[in-house]
């Protein structure tokens, strides 16, 4: 009988059956088979739930990592924008200085400038 039960339900039959007297009647055998199948389904559901929980935790960690990366990139972008603004400001000042030097040089070349350019 135990071999028949193992063939129908699987190797879990011997582990889950409490005593051999349950196998004595057809009714006991049917109840045992139903119990074993329910336990197998329950174990399967638990395994699926554990796998789902692990996958959920992995996705949560990925989400946290993405959030941290986003913050870092935003901070880096703000820093780059500030540096770019400073460079643009300096470039504007240098353009004004060059324009002044060019006009002074042009005036000196045409003779309109009577005094020499002061040297620093």
Secondary structure as GFF3:
##gff-version 3
##sequence-region A 1 120
A	DSSP	alpha_helix	2	9	.	.	.	ID=ss1
A	DSSP	alpha_helix	12	16	.	.	.	ID=ss2
A	DSSP	three_ten_helix	20	24	.	.	.	ID=ss3
A	DSSP	alpha_helix	26	110	.	.	.	ID=ss4
###
